[in-house]
Amino acid sequence: MKQNTINPFMLAGFFVVLAVVLAGCGGSGYGGGGTTMATVTVQVVACPVGGTTDISIENSTAAGFNPGSVAVPVNTTIKWTNVDSVQHTVTSATVPLYGTFNTTVNPGATVCLKFTAAGAFNYQCSLHPVMTGLVTVQ
Protein backbone atom coordinates (compact mmCIF):
# COMPACT_ATOMS: atom_id res chain seq x y z
CA MET A 1 0.00 0.00 0.00
CA LYS A 2 1.36 3.43 -0.98
CA GLN A 3 1.63 6.09 1.72
CA ASN A 4 0.84 9.73 0.99
CA THR A 5 3.91 11.86 1.60
CA ILE A 6 4.35 15.58 1.57
CA ASN A 7 6.99 16.96 -0.73
CA PRO A 8 9.22 19.15 1.50
CA PHE A 9 9.81 21.63 -1.35
CA MET A 10 6.08 22.10 -1.90
CA LEU A 11 5.58 22.57 1.82
CA ALA A 12 8.37 25.17 1.98
CA GLY A 13 6.87 26.96 -1.03
CA PHE A 14 3.48 27.04 0.67
CA PHE A 15 4.96 28.71 3.75
CA VAL A 16 6.83 31.27 1.63
CA VAL A 17 3.59 32.21 -0.17
CA LEU A 18 1.73 32.35 3.14
CA ALA A 19 4.38 34.67 4.63
CA VAL A 20 4.17 37.00 1.63
CA VAL A 21 0.37 37.14 1.82
CA LEU A 22 0.40 37.83 5.54
CA ALA A 23 3.09 40.50 5.17
CA GLY A 24 0.94 42.24 2.59
CA CYS A 25 -1.88 42.57 5.10
CA GLY A 26 -0.06 45.46 6.75
CA GLY A 27 -0.47 46.48 10.34
CA SER A 28 1.95 47.93 12.80
CA GLY A 29 2.88 44.79 14.67
CA TYR A 30 1.92 44.26 18.26
CA GLY A 31 0.10 46.87 20.24
CA GLY A 32 -2.64 47.94 17.86
CA GLY A 33 -2.53 50.82 15.45
CA GLY A 34 -2.38 49.55 11.92
CA THR A 35 -2.72 51.01 8.51
CA THR A 36 -5.62 52.98 7.16
CA MET A 37 -7.29 52.13 3.89
CA ALA A 38 -6.94 54.70 1.13
CA THR A 39 -10.11 56.35 -0.10
CA VAL A 40 -11.26 55.28 -3.55
CA THR A 41 -11.05 58.27 -5.88
CA VAL A 42 -13.66 57.13 -8.40
CA GLN A 43 -16.97 55.76 -7.20
CA VAL A 44 -20.04 54.46 -9.03
CA VAL A 45 -22.98 56.45 -7.67
CA ALA A 46 -26.68 56.76 -8.34
CA CYS A 47 -27.23 59.37 -11.03
CA PRO A 48 -28.60 62.54 -9.45
CA VAL A 49 -31.24 64.66 -11.13
CA GLY A 50 -29.17 67.48 -12.64
CA GLY A 51 -25.82 68.71 -11.43
CA THR A 52 -23.78 66.32 -13.55
CA THR A 53 -21.32 66.69 -16.39
CA ASP A 54 -22.82 64.70 -19.25
CA ILE A 55 -20.97 62.55 -21.79
CA SER A 56 -22.74 60.58 -24.50
CA ILE A 57 -21.46 57.25 -25.75
CA GLU A 58 -21.90 56.96 -29.49
CA ASN A 59 -19.89 54.86 -31.85
CA SER A 60 -20.52 57.37 -34.66
CA THR A 61 -18.16 59.99 -33.17
CA ALA A 62 -14.41 59.91 -33.75
CA ALA A 63 -13.55 59.12 -30.10
CA GLY A 64 -16.79 57.31 -29.24
CA PHE A 65 -17.39 59.61 -26.27
CA ASN A 66 -18.85 63.09 -26.74
CA PRO A 67 -17.17 65.19 -25.53
CA GLY A 68 -13.98 63.14 -25.61
CA SER A 69 -12.31 65.20 -22.89
CA VAL A 70 -13.70 67.07 -19.90
CA ALA A 71 -12.09 69.08 -17.10
CA VAL A 72 -14.05 69.20 -13.85
CA PRO A 73 -13.53 70.16 -10.20
CA VAL A 74 -13.06 67.58 -7.43
CA ASN A 75 -16.31 65.89 -6.26
CA THR A 76 -17.97 66.15 -9.66
CA THR A 77 -20.36 63.45 -10.84
CA ILE A 78 -20.10 62.57 -14.51
CA LYS A 79 -23.00 60.85 -16.26
CA TRP A 80 -22.36 58.68 -19.33
CA THR A 81 -25.42 57.91 -21.48
CA ASN A 82 -25.25 55.20 -24.12
CA VAL A 83 -27.11 56.58 -27.15
CA ASP A 84 -25.74 53.79 -29.34
CA SER A 85 -27.54 50.56 -30.26
CA VAL A 86 -24.87 48.28 -28.73
CA GLN A 87 -23.39 47.74 -25.27
CA HIS A 88 -20.32 49.75 -24.24
CA THR A 89 -18.19 50.15 -21.11
CA VAL A 90 -16.55 53.01 -19.28
CA THR A 91 -13.26 51.43 -18.22
CA SER A 92 -10.14 53.05 -16.80
CA ALA A 93 -7.27 52.85 -19.28
CA THR A 94 -4.63 53.88 -16.76
CA VAL A 95 -4.50 52.92 -13.12
CA PRO A 96 -5.29 56.04 -11.13
CA LEU A 97 -4.18 56.30 -7.53
CA TYR A 98 -6.48 54.29 -5.23
CA GLY A 99 -8.61 52.52 -7.77
CA THR A 100 -9.91 51.79 -11.20
CA PHE A 101 -13.35 51.70 -12.74
CA ASN A 102 -15.13 49.42 -15.16
CA THR A 103 -18.85 49.80 -15.73
CA THR A 104 -21.06 48.38 -18.44
CA VAL A 105 -23.56 50.70 -20.11
CA ASN A 106 -26.34 49.04 -22.07
CA PRO A 107 -28.07 50.83 -24.98
CA GLY A 108 -30.26 53.63 -23.64
CA ALA A 109 -28.83 53.31 -20.10
CA THR A 110 -26.74 55.69 -18.00
CA VAL A 111 -23.97 55.30 -15.46
CA CYS A 112 -22.59 57.91 -13.07
CA LEU A 113 -19.11 58.10 -11.55
CA LYS A 114 -18.08 60.57 -8.86
CA PHE A 115 -14.46 61.77 -8.96
CA THR A 116 -13.31 62.69 -5.44
CA ALA A 117 -9.64 63.47 -6.05
CA ALA A 118 -7.61 65.44 -8.58
CA GLY A 119 -5.92 63.62 -11.42
CA ALA A 120 -6.06 62.63 -15.07
CA PHE A 121 -8.31 59.64 -15.71
CA ASN A 122 -7.95 58.08 -19.16
CA TYR A 123 -10.73 55.69 -20.05
CA GLN A 124 -11.98 53.58 -22.93
CA CYS A 125 -14.69 51.17 -23.97
CA SER A 126 -13.18 47.75 -23.20
CA LEU A 127 -15.39 46.22 -25.91
CA HIS A 128 -14.24 48.79 -28.49
CA PRO A 129 -10.74 49.98 -27.39
CA VAL A 130 -10.54 52.65 -30.11
CA MET A 131 -13.23 54.53 -28.17
CA THR A 132 -11.29 56.65 -25.67
CA GLY A 133 -11.84 59.62 -23.37
CA LEU A 134 -10.20 61.69 -20.66
CA VAL A 135 -11.51 63.15 -17.41
CA THR A 136 -9.21 65.75 -15.85
CA VAL A 137 -10.16 66.50 -12.24
CA GLN A 138 -8.70 69.73 -10.87
Helices and strands as residue ranges (DSSP letters): H 8-23, E 42-45, E 53-57, E 65-66, E 69-72, E 76-82, E 88-92, E 102-105, E 110-115, E 119-125, E 128-137
